[in-house]
């Protein structure tokens, strides 16, 4: 069979590359490049190495595709030696092409002392007499290297053809990567939209404010009253009660809902940067101000500015904050131009600002400006009836966010959650649920929570008629009843343990056994 004309081989290869220009998958593109190489009359092994960025910025080249034909055994290209499968960036012939972006041609490469020294034996075994390498470049960025190992002398114009083919391969690789990135972003957007739709259904009428207690209903009623107005709102409550959720709900129901809501965590701003954070700064205003920067008031213009932890703002900044709230005007740090800020202020704090005012740590006039419409959020221990809905809400969210199998929330688990004091409030409840969902592995949710003494004395919430006994008791309910019974006996006997008429005699146990039981239950005489 007569060997193919070199020009026709080149034209055929260009045709293959043009067909691959719109291939949306990089893996399929490389596979087609490997299998679509034409039969070569000069016995060429063609290899494509791509640059890979590893840990700590270390770059390497890996053999991503290869093809060829001709006088090689069984018309198949030889298997590449290990040294050519992955190699350091910038070293040797191939690494040097990637680093410099310049092509390279080596005659008798098996005799080269440096460039391909590690594979010299392989080159001699395969009778390689010429190596040609060209960088795969797209818009001045080197993506990899196209190399050709020839067993016979190639045509004079082969190096020129190789550079043209490398340019075509670069365009095809960039297109494939762009298609893959678009597909990933589309998938991510679809997942986010689906999640948001489900969240709207889960949240029901109160948005993200989940519950049915009278305390929550009062907060919702206050939100509905104040949201349509332009009044400043001060949200008060312990850490973890959901003050930011209330702020979002106020914004969502306001006339500014189509504009931005900007949050400022006043507790996380360094003391020297409050003014810059609030009002922005001009270039050169201070060391590190290398360009103009807009502040949070400017960013929130036309929308809502949520000042979280407002009690942390230092006194020297409170006066300037008061001015912008009163006059809606401010200046960037280092700039004389006065700007206008049309923002609605919603603030939040876990401090008692009245006491802060009395102590001289918070300006009274600023307090009155912020406290136009206060909303007090009850701690979770005062709205225990919300725990059932909150727990189920967080279980559903954890299953989605953590990608865990759906667990089972039992009645005993709910009783345990309702028997805890929740010093960390709703945020602590969410963390406990997240941890339990991970550990449950699709089984029953178990919560490792201490039982506060005051809570342990209370009977679990029940809808049974007075005097009616439940059909059964959970382990938690049994422990609570046992504890309450023991405490009643101890109080009746004046905490007399042993002897005639002592608590041990009434219970029918040894005094030492009773002492151990009292310690285990954490009972104290003041109860």
C-alpha positions in Angstrom: 0.0 0.0 0.0 1.4 3.3 -1.1 2.0 5.8 1.8 -0.3 8.7 1.9 0.7 12.1 0.7 2.0 14.2 3.6 -0.1 17.2 2.5 -3.2 15.1 2.4 -2.4 13.8 5.9 -2.1 17.4 7.1 -5.4 18.4 5.4 -7.2 15.3 6.9 -5.9 16.3 10.4 -7.2 19.8 10.0 -10.6 18.5 9.0 -10.7 16.3 12.1 -9.8 19.4 14.3 -12.5 21.5 12.6 -15.1 18.8 13.4 -13.9 18.9 17.1 -14.1 22.6 17.5 -17.6 22.4 19.0 -17.1 19.3 21.1 -18.6 20.2 24.5 -16.7 17.6 26.5 -12.9 17.8 27.1 -12.7 14.1 27.8 -14.4 13.2 24.6 -12.3 15.8 22.7 -9.1 14.2 23.9 -10.4 10.7 23.1 -11.3 11.7 19.5 -7.9 13.3 19.1 -6.3 10.0 20.2 -8.4 7.8 17.9 -8.8 10.2 15.0 -5.1 10.6 14.1 -4.6 9.6 10.4 -2.1 7.0 9.2 1.3 8.6 8.9 3.7 7.7 6.1 6.7 8.6 8.4 5.7 6.6 11.5 4.8 9.3 14.0 3.7 9.1 17.5 1.7 12.2 18.4 1.2 13.1 22.1 -0.7 15.9 23.8 0.5 17.0 27.2 -1.7 19.4 29.2 -0.6 21.6 32.1 -2.1 20.8 35.5 -2.0 23.1 38.6 -1.5 21.0 41.7 -1.2 21.7 45.4 0.9 24.7 46.6 1.0 26.1 43.1 3.1 23.2 41.7 2.6 22.8 38.0 3.1 19.6 36.0 2.4 18.2 32.5 0.4 15.0 32.0 -0.1 13.0 28.8 -3.7 13.7 28.0 -4.0 12.1 24.5 -1.9 10.3 21.9 -2.2 8.7 18.5 -0.3 7.7 15.4 0.3 5.0 12.9 2.8 3.7 10.4 5.8 1.4 10.9 5.1 0.9 14.6 4.4 -2.7 15.6 0.8 -3.8 14.7 0.1 -0.3 13.4 -0.3 0.9 17.0 1.7 3.6 18.7 4.1 2.2 21.4 3.1 2.6 25.1 4.7 5.7 26.5 7.4 5.2 29.1 6.4 6.3 32.7 8.8 9.3 32.5 6.7 10.8 29.6 3.3 10.3 31.3 3.8 13.0 33.9 6.7 15.5 34.1 7.7 18.7 35.9 6.8 22.0 34.4 9.9 23.8 33.0 12.3 20.8 33.0 13.5 18.9 29.9 12.5 19.4 26.4 8.7 19.1 26.9 8.6 21.0 30.2 10.8 23.7 28.6 8.3 24.2 25.7 5.5 24.7 28.2 7.5 27.2 30.3 8.9 29.3 27.4 6.0 28.9 24.9 8.6 28.3 22.1 8.7 25.3 19.8 11.6 22.8 19.8 13.0 20.3 17.3 15.6 17.7 18.2 17.5 15.5 15.8 18.7 12.2 17.2 16.9 12.9 20.6 18.3 9.6 22.1 21.7 11.2 22.0 20.7 14.4 23.8 22.3 14.5 27.3 19.5 16.6 29.0 16.3 17.2 27.1 15.1 13.6 26.8 17.8 11.8 28.7 15.3 9.9 31.0 13.8 8.1 28.0 16.9 7.6 25.9 16.6 3.8 26.0 13.0 3.9 24.8 13.9 6.3 22.0 16.7 3.9 20.8 14.4 0.8 21.1 11.7 2.5 19.0 14.3 4.0 16.6 13.1 7.5 17.1 15.2 9.9 15.0 13.4 13.2 15.4 11.3 14.9 18.0 9.2 18.0 17.2 7.3 19.9 19.9 5.0 22.9 19.7 3.3 24.8 22.5 -0.5 24.7 22.6 -1.3 28.4 23.1 -4.5 30.3 23.4 -4.4 34.1 23.7 -0.8 34.1 25.1 -1.7 31.4 27.7 0.2 28.1 27.3 -2.3 25.2 27.8 0.1 22.4 27.0 2.5 20.8 24.4 1.9 19.0 21.2 4.8 16.6 20.5 5.7 14.2 17.6 8.2 11.3 17.8 9.2 10.3 14.3 10.8 7.0 13.2 11.8 8.4 9.7 12.7 11.8 8.6 9.5 14.0 8.4 8.7 16.5 5.6 10.5 19.8 5.8 7.2 21.7 6.5 6.1 19.4 9.3 7.2 21.7 12.1 5.1 24.5 10.4 2.1 22.2 10.1 2.5 21.1 13.7 2.2 24.7 14.9 -1.0 25.3 12.9 -2.5 22.1 14.3 -1.4 23.1 17.9 -3.3 26.4 17.5 -6.4 24.5 16.3 -6.2 22.1 19.3 -5.9 25.1 21.7 -9.1 26.6 20.4 -10.9 23.2 20.7 -9.7 22.7 24.3 -10.8 26.2 25.3 -14.2 25.7 23.8 -14.7 22.4 25.5 -13.7 23.8 28.9 -16.1 26.7 28.4 -18.9 24.3 27.5 -18.2 22.3 30.6 -18.1 25.4 32.8 -21.4 26.6 31.4 -23.0 23.2 32.0 -21.7 23.1 35.6 -23.0 26.6 36.3 -26.4 25.7 34.8 -26.6 22.6 36.9 -25.7 24.6 40.0 -28.3 27.3 39.2 -31.0 24.7 38.7 -30.1 23.1 42.1 -30.2 26.5 43.8 -33.6 27.4 42.2 -35.1 24.0 43.2 -33.7 24.5 46.8 -35.2 28.0 47.0 -38.6 26.8 45.8 -38.6 24.1 48.4 -37.5 26.6 51.1 -40.5 28.8 50.2 -42.8 25.9 50.7 -41.2 24.8 53.9 -41.2 28.3 55.4 -44.9 28.6 55.0 -46.5 32.0 55.9 -43.7 33.4 58.0 -40.8 33.2 55.5 -37.9 31.7 57.5 -39.6 32.4 60.8 -40.8 28.9 61.7 -43.1 28.3 64.6 -46.6 28.6 66.0 -46.1 30.1 69.5 -47.9 33.2 70.6 -44.5 34.9 71.0 -43.7 34.3 67.4 -47.1 35.4 66.3 -46.7 38.6 68.1 -43.3 39.2 66.3 -45.0 38.5 62.9 -47.8 40.9 63.7 -45.3 43.6 64.6 -43.4 42.9 61.3 -46.6 43.3 59.3 -47.3 46.6 61.0 -43.9 48.3 60.6 -42.6 46.8 57.4 -44.6 48.9 54.9 -43.5 52.1 56.7 -40.1 53.9 56.6 -39.6 53.8 60.4 -36.3 52.6 61.9 -36.6 49.3 63.7 -34.5 48.0 66.7 -34.6 44.2 67.1 -33.8 43.1 70.6 -33.0 39.6 71.7 -30.4 37.1 72.9 -27.7 35.8 70.6 -29.0 33.1 68.3 -32.7 34.0 68.5 -33.0 34.9 64.8 -32.7 38.7 64.7 -31.3 38.7 61.2 -34.3 36.6 59.9 -36.6 39.2 61.3 -34.6 42.0 59.6 -34.8 40.1 56.3 -38.6 39.6 56.7 -39.0 43.4 57.4 -37.1 44.1 54.2 -39.1 41.5 52.2 -42.4 43.0 53.2 -41.3 46.7 52.7 -41.6 49.0 49.7 -37.8 48.6 49.2 -38.0 44.8 48.7 -36.8 45.1 45.1 -33.6 46.9 46.2 -30.6 45.6 48.1 -30.5 44.8 51.8 -26.9 45.2 53.1 -25.8 43.7 56.4 -23.1 45.2 58.6 -21.8 43.1 61.5 -20.6 46.0 63.7 -18.9 43.5 66.1 -16.4 42.4 63.4 -15.2 45.8 62.3 -11.8 47.0 63.6 -12.1 50.2 65.6 -10.1 52.3 63.1 -12.1 51.2 60.1 -15.7 52.0 61.2 -15.9 55.2 59.2 -14.5 53.6 56.1 -16.8 50.6 56.4 -19.9 52.8 56.9 -19.1 55.8 54.6 -16.3 54.6 52.3 -13.0 56.3 51.6 -11.1 58.2 48.9 -7.9 56.9 47.4 -4.9 57.9 49.6 -7.1 58.7 52.6 -4.9 56.5 54.8 -2.2 53.8 54.4 -3.6 51.0 52.3 -6.3 53.1 50.6 -5.1 52.3 47.1 -8.4 53.1 45.4 -11.8 54.8 46.1 -14.2 52.5 48.0 -17.9 52.9 48.5 -19.2 52.4 52.0 -22.2 50.3 53.2 -24.5 53.3 53.2 -23.7 54.0 49.6 -24.1 50.3 48.6 -27.5 50.1 50.3 -28.8 53.4 48.7 -32.5 52.9 48.0 -32.7 49.7 50.1 -32.3 48.6 53.7 -29.2 48.7 55.9 -29.1 46.1 58.6 -26.8 47.2 61.4 -26.2 44.0 63.4 -24.8 44.2 66.9 -25.2 48.0 66.9 -24.2 48.2 70.6 -20.6 47.4 69.6 -20.2 50.8 67.7 -17.6 52.9 69.6 -18.8 56.3 71.0 -16.6 58.3 68.7 -18.4 56.9 65.7 -21.9 57.1 67.1 -22.1 60.9 66.5 -21.3 60.5 62.8 -23.8 57.6 62.5 -26.5 59.8 64.1 -25.8 62.6 61.6 -26.4 60.3 58.6 -29.5 58.9 60.2 -30.9 62.4 60.8 -29.7 64.2 57.7 -29.2 61.3 55.3 -25.9 62.9 54.3 -22.3 61.8 54.8 -18.8 62.2 53.4 -16.3 59.5 52.5 -13.1 59.4 54.6 -10.6 61.8 52.9 -13.2 63.4 50.7 -15.0 66.8 51.0 -17.9 66.0 48.7 -21.2 65.4 50.6 -23.2 62.5 49.5 -26.8 61.5 50.1 -28.0 58.1 51.4 -31.6 57.1 51.0 -31.6 54.0 53.3 -33.9 52.5 55.8 -32.2 51.5 59.0 -32.9 48.2 60.8 -30.6 47.6 63.8 -30.2 44.7 66.2 -28.4 44.0 69.5 -28.2 41.5 72.3 -27.3 44.2 74.7 -29.6 46.2 77.0 -29.1 49.6 75.3 -30.9 51.4 78.1 -28.3 50.3 80.5 -25.6 51.2 78.0 -27.0 54.7 77.7 -27.1 55.0 81.6 -23.5 53.9 81.7 -22.5 56.5 79.1 -21.4 53.9 76.5 -24.1 54.6 74.1 -25.5 58.0 72.9 -29.0 58.6 74.1 -30.0 60.6 71.0 -28.8 57.7 68.8 -30.7 55.2 70.9 -33.9 57.2 70.4 -33.3 57.5 66.7 -32.9 53.7 66.4 -35.6 52.7 68.9 -38.6 54.1 66.9 -40.2 50.7 66.7 -38.6 48.0 68.9 -39.3 44.3 68.4 -38.4 42.0 71.2 -37.6 38.4 70.2 -38.3 35.8 72.9 -35.6 33.2 73.7 -36.3 29.7 72.6 -36.8 28.5 76.2 -39.9 30.8 76.3 -41.4 29.3 73.1 -40.9 25.6 73.6 -44.1 24.9 71.5 -42.1 26.0 68.5 -39.4 23.3 68.9 -41.4 20.6 67.1 -41.7 22.7 63.9 -38.2 24.1 64.2 -36.7 20.7 64.7 -38.4 19.2 61.6 -37.6 22.3 59.6 -33.9 22.0 60.5 -33.9 18.2 59.8 -35.2 18.8 56.3 -32.7 21.6 55.7 -29.8 19.5 57.1 -30.7 16.6 54.8 -30.5 18.9 51.8 -27.4 20.9 52.8 -25.4 18.0 54.2 -26.6 15.5 51.7 -27.3 12.9 54.4 -30.0 10.2 54.3 -33.3 11.3 55.9 -33.4 10.3 59.6 -36.4 9.7 61.9 -37.4 12.2 64.6 -39.2 10.3 67.3 -41.5 11.5 70.1 -38.8 10.7 72.7 -36.4 12.9 70.7 -38.8 15.8 70.7 -39.4 15.4 74.5 -35.6 15.6 75.0 -35.3 18.7 72.9 -38.2 20.3 74.8 -36.6 19.4 78.1 -33.4 21.4 77.4 -32.9 25.1 78.3 -31.3 26.2 75.0 -28.9 28.9 76.1 -27.7 29.2 72.5 -31.3 29.5 71.3 -32.3 28.7 67.7 -28.8 28.7 66.4 -27.8 26.1 69.0 -30.8 24.0 68.1 -29.8 24.0 64.4 -26.2 23.0 65.3 -27.5 20.1 67.5 -29.8 19.0 64.7 -27.0 19.1 62.1 -24.8 17.0 64.3 -27.5 14.5 65.0 -28.5 14.1 61.3 -24.9 13.3 60.4 -24.6 10.7 63.2 -28.0 9.1 62.6 -27.0 7.8 59.1 -30.7 7.6 58.2 -31.8 6.0 61.5 -33.3 7.5 64.6 -32.1 11.0 65.7 -30.4 10.9 69.1 -29.5 14.1 71.0 -26.7 14.1 73.6 -28.1 17.0 75.8 -27.8 17.7 79.5 -31.0 18.0 81.5 -31.1 21.3 83.4 -32.4 20.9 86.9 -35.3 23.3 86.5 -36.4 21.8 83.2 -36.1 18.2 84.4 -38.8 18.9 87.1 -41.3 19.9 84.5 -43.6 17.4 82.9 -43.3 17.1 79.1 -45.9 19.0 77.1 -49.0 16.9 76.8 -52.4 17.3 75.3 -54.0 14.6 77.5 -57.0 15.5 79.6 -56.4 16.2 83.2 -56.0 13.0 85.2 -55.7 10.9 82.0 -52.6 8.6 81.9 -50.7 8.2 78.6 -50.7 4.9 76.9 -47.0 4.6 77.4 -43.9 6.6 78.5 -40.7 7.3 76.8 -37.4 6.7 78.5 -37.0 10.5 79.0 -40.5 10.7 80.5 -39.8 7.8 82.9 -36.5 9.4 84.1 -38.4 12.7 84.7 -41.1 11.0 86.7 -38.5 9.1 88.7 -36.6 12.3 89.4 -39.7 14.2 90.4 -40.8 11.3 92.7 -37.4 11.1 94.4 -37.3 14.9 94.9 -40.7 14.9 96.5 -39.7 12.1 99.0 -36.5 14.0 99.9 -38.4 17.2 100.5 -41.0 15.4 102.6 -38.3 13.8 104.8 -36.3 17.0 105.1 -33.5 15.3 103.0 -33.1 12.6 105.7 -31.5 9.7 103.8 -31.2 6.8 106.3 -32.8 5.7 109.6 -36.4 5.5 110.6 -38.7 7.6 108.4 -35.8 8.4 106.0 -36.1 8.6 102.2 -34.2 5.2 101.8 -36.7 3.4 104.0 -39.7 4.9 102.2 -38.2 3.9 98.8 -37.1 0.5 100.1 -33.5 0.8 99.0 -30.2 1.0 100.8 -29.0 4.5 101.9 -25.8 4.1 99.9 -27.9 3.2 96.8 -30.0 6.3 97.4 -26.9 8.6 97.8 -25.5 7.3 94.4 -28.9 7.9 92.8 -29.1 11.5 94.1 -25.6 12.2 92.7 -26.4 10.7 89.4 -29.6 12.8 89.0 -27.8 16.0 90.1 -30.4 16.7 92.8 -29.7 19.5 95.3 -31.5 20.3 98.5 -32.5 23.8 97.4 -34.8 22.3 94.8 
